[in-house]
Amino acid sequence: MYASNEKAPSKPPVRRFAGASTDFWSGKVYACTTDQITLRLRSAAQDRSASRASMICHSNFVIYFREAALGPDPARSGNKQQTQIKGDTMKQQVMTFIAAASLSLSALTQAQGEMPTLGSVEGWGCNMNDGQSMNDLMKVVDDWNEWSDDQGISTYTAWVLNPIFNANADFVGDSIWFGYSPNFTEMGKTLQTWATEGHKLNERFNEVWTCSSHSEYATLLVRPPSEGPSSAVVSFRDCTLNEGVTSPDLMAAAAKWNAYLDQSEVTAAIAYHFPGHGNPQDMTADMKVSIWRPNLESYGRDADLYVNGGGLQASQAIFGDVMSCDSARMYSATLVRSGAPE
């Protein structure tokens, strides 16, 4: 995103939504499973405990969350290849951090009586087929929107991302499909509906582009947009927490940075994306950070503040001891569907 198609491992082309349920038994089970994360976080925030009996669904998310809370299962880990152990360890650490980060953020929002919910993001890395263009894609998108309305898909928001600033070495697709749902239940419903009812329309998408990567993220809005979804320019960076940094450290830094941006009248929205299914096994970053701005003019203003107005120094003072991030990539994000909030 993004990264769904940045530094992605080589895979044979797949249909845009083909195999949408191959990583889990069904969309319903997937939704049930992943929303257990949020339910258990809410329980932990209130009771500081969570019952193992509540884990009634089956998916990697459940296994990762169990390991985050209780430690790895020796029966599972004993037969792992070394590379798989490394991958599971990384995922365990990520899920531990998601849980702790949500609890930390809940402390910051306790005054408002709100508990943050992790949204669900899916990203497809796609290449236009020969002779096809964005105009051809948008014709299919128009029909897809009508189909989505008829199917009662109301909370799914989607953008098509095209690169503005990027390195060819990091970018292996022409465009990115970036879909967001306010929680995993809604995303699971959308994926299940598409997998069971969208075959004919899917063939239309396949005529326009070929998508070879599909990944998902648990997304935390640390600086929500001031208005509803819109077309935008968005920057992504891969970020890694420094040694010894805890989620409260990150959340405290995010709060300080938000205060600085408010004082500087910066309107950008910011989200943290924690990797789930479909990410490279050798991924070392803890998360992706996306920054959404309404247009390039607003980006230019923010860039001047950052480069010439003390923003760089403020950022280093706030985040320098917390995390390190790689070079940013920027995309134009064309809104193709605006879902209603949950």
N, C-alpha and C positions, 0 to 999 in steps of 0.2 A: 504494500500500500503505500505506497502502502507497503507495502511489502508483501502482499501475497504473492507477487510475482517478482520480487527482488531476491536474488541469491537463492532462488528456489531449486531444489534438486530436480534432475531431469526425470520427466514422466511422460508416458505416451499421452497424446491428446485425449481428452474426455469431453463428453457433452457438458453443456453449461450447467445443468443440474443433474446430470446422470449420476446414478449411485448415491443420491442424496442421503439415503438411509444405510449405506454400507458400513459406516462407522458405529452404528447403533441399530438396535433391532427394529425400531420404528420411530417416526417423528414424535409420537406420544411418549414413548419411553425416554427418548432423548430429552424432551422438554421436562418430563417429570424428574429425570436425573439431575439435569443441570440447575434447575430451580431449587433443588435440595440445598445447593450451595448457599443461595440467598436465605432460605428458610433457616438453615443451621447458623448462618451468621447473625440473623436476627435473634435466634435463641441464645447464642453465645453472648451477644451484646446485652441481653436482658438478664440471663441467668449465669453467665460465665461457664456454661456447660452445655453439651449437646449430646443427645441420646444416640448411641449407635443403632438403636432399633429403628430410627427414622430413615435409615439408608435402605430404602426398599427398591431402588431402581438399579439398573445395570449400565455402566459405561465407564470409560476411562476417567471421567470427571469424578465419579464416586470413589474410585480407587485412589486417585490423587488426593482427594480431600481426606479420605480415611488416613492416608499416610501423613498428610500435613498435621492431622489432629492427634494420631495415635502412634505414628512411626511406621516404617515399612513392614510389610508382612513377610516374615522369613520364608514362608512356604512359597511365596511368589518370587521373591528375589533370589532364592538359592539357585534356580535353574537358568538365570538370565545370562546371556552373553555379556561380555564386558561393555560393549558399545551400548547395549540396551540398558544396562545398569546406569550408565552415564546419562542416557536420555531420561530414564525414570527419575533419577536424582534431580536433574534440572527441573522436570515438571513438578516434582514434589516441592521443590523450593519455590517455584512460581505459585503453586496453589497455596502454600503456606503464606506467602507474601500477600496474595489476594485476600485471604481470610483476615490477616492481621491489618492490612491496609484498610479494609472495609470497617473493621472495628475501630481503627484510629480515626477514620473519617466520621464514624458515628459519634465519636466524642466531640468532634468539632461542630457537628450539626445537632447535638443533643438539645441545645437551647430552642431550636425550632421544632423539636419533637419528631424529626425525620430520620429514617435509616436509609442510607444509600442503597440502591439496587444496581447491580451490575447488568448492563445491557449486553446484547449479543451482536457481534459483527461477523459477517462473512465477506470474504474477498475472493474474486476470481481474476486470475491473470490471463489475458486474452490477446490473441493476434487476429487482425482482420484477414479474412480470406482474400484471395486474388480478386481484384475488381470491385471489392466492397469498401464502403466508407461509413463515416459516422451518420451520414444521411440515411443510408440503408438500415443501419442499426436503429435509428430513431423511429423509422416506420414500424419496425417490429415492436419497439418499446410502446408505441401508441396502442397497438393491439393487446400487448401484455397488460397495460394499465386497465383497459376495458375488461379483460379476462379477470384480473385481480379484483376489480370492483364486483364482478358477477360472483366471484368465489368468496366474497366477504373478507378479503384480506385488507385490514384497515389500519394496522399499526406498523407495517413494514415501510421503511424509507430507503431509497436507493439513489446513488449517484453513479455516473460514469466518469472515471478519472483518466485524464490524458496528461502526459508529462509536459512541464514547462522547463524546469531545471532538473537534470538528472545525468548520471554517468551511464554510458552504454554498458559498462561492465556489470552494473548493478541492476539493469533493467532488461528483462527478457520478454516483454510483451508490449503490444501497442497501447492497450487500454486496460483498465481495471473496473470491474463491477464491485461496488462497495455497498453492501446492504446492512441496514441497522434495524434491530427490534429492541424495544425497551426492556425486554427480559427474554429468557431462554424459552419460556412456554410459548410466547408469541412467535419466536423464530422457529421453534419446532413445528408449530401448526402450519406456518408458511412453507417450510421445507416439505412437510408431508403432503400438503395439498399439491404442490408443484410436482412432486415425485409420482403422485397417483393420478393427477388430472391434467398435467401440463405437457403431455408427450407431443402433441401436434404442434403446439406453439414452440416447444423446445427445438423441434426440427427447423423452424423458421430462424431461430437464433443461430443454429448450427450452420445455416447457409451463409450467414454474415461473418461470423468469427469462430475461431477455435480456441477453447480455453483449456490450458494444460495444468493449472494449479488452482487449488481451492483450499482456503484456510479459514479458521475461525478464531475469534478473540473474545475474551470477557472484557467489557469496556466500562471504565469509570469516568464519568464527566466531572473533572475536577474544577473546571470553569465553564459552566453551561452557557450556551448562546443566549443572548438577550431576547432574541425573537425565534420564530419557528424555523424549520429547515429551509434552506435556499441554496442556490448555486453559489460557489465559493472558490477560493484558492486555498489549498491545504498543503501543509508541509509535514513530513514525517521524519522522525529520527529514531534510531535504535539506541536504547539507553541501558546502562548497566550500573547497578548500585555499587558503591564503593564498599570495601571490606569493613564489616562491622556496622554498617548502616541498617537501621531498623525501619519498619513501616511508619512508626510515629515520627521518625526523623524526616522521612519523605513528605508525609502529610503536613508537618509543620513548615517545611520549606515551601510546599505548594501554597499554603495559606499566606506566607510572607510574600511570595511572588504575585499572588492574586491581589494583595493589598497594594503592591507596587504598581501593577498594571492598572488598577482602579485609580490610583493617584495620578497616573500618567494618561488617563482617559483612553486606554487601549481597549478595544471592543472584541478582541479575538477570543474565540472559544478554545478550550484545551481539553483533551481526553487522553487517558492512559489506557493502552491496550495490552492485556496480558494474554500470551499465546495459548491456544488450545489445540484442537485437531488440525492436522494438515500442515503444521509448521515444520521446517527442516529439523532433522534429528540433531544436527550439529549446531543449532542456533545457541549462541552464548548470551545474547542480550536478555535482560529480565523483562523488558517491556518495550513497546513503541509509544512515542509521544506524538500526537497530532495536534497541529495548531490550525484553526480554521478562521479565515478572514473573508470579508464580503467581496473583495476585489483586489487587483494588483495595486491600485492607488493606496488602499489602506495598508497593504503590505509595505509599500515604499515609506509611508509615514512611520510604521513600526520599525522598519529597518534603520531609518535615520535616528530614531530614538535609541535603538540598540547600539549602533555604531558610533554616532556622534553625540548622543545625549546622555550617556552614562549607563545605558541599559546593560551593556556588556559587563561593566564593573559590578552592577547590582546583581546580575545573574551569577557571576562568579562568587560573589560574597554569599549568596543564598544557597546555590547548588554545588559550589566547588567541592565541598567536603561530603556531598551526598551521592552524586552520581556523575558519570561521564557518558557523553553521547557522541555518535558518529556524525558525519556530514549530513545535512538536511537535504531532502529531495522535495520538490514542489510540483503540484499537479493542479490543473483546472478541474474542478468538481462540478459537473453538470447535474443538477437535480432532475431525476426522471420520475420519482414518485415521492410524495410527501405523506407519511403515515400520521394518523392521529395519535396523540399521546395516550398512554394506557389509562 
